[in-house]
């Protein structure tokens, strides 16, 4: 599979809105981000334009309004970023990452229980 384009943290904020509300207009994206960021509408429009140029978003003009939809699935992007993170910081080994989290007390009892349940389910499915 061809690697997906890299997107910045700010572009990712735009994508979260598009993934959750697509199809979504420029005005809707701007309204939502103005509430949660200090970005100007012009900055938001620039971010949207960059995402279109990267081939992550597409748009359709409906009257005087541009309506955006994602060209990249959220889960596919998250999978790529997870893989990249693991490779960069833990040599691709998830056990090394989990060990670091456990050793540094970053996982609560609830987190550990959820992990145990996931491992049990995965193990059951592979039998």
Secondary structure, DSSP 8 states (H G I E B T S, - for coil): --------HHHHHHHHHHHHH-SEEHHHHHHHHHHHS---HHHHHHHHHHHHHTTSEEEEEETTEEEEEESS-HHHHHHHHHHHHHHHHHTT-HHHHHHHHHHTT-S-HHHHHHHHHHHHHHHHHH-
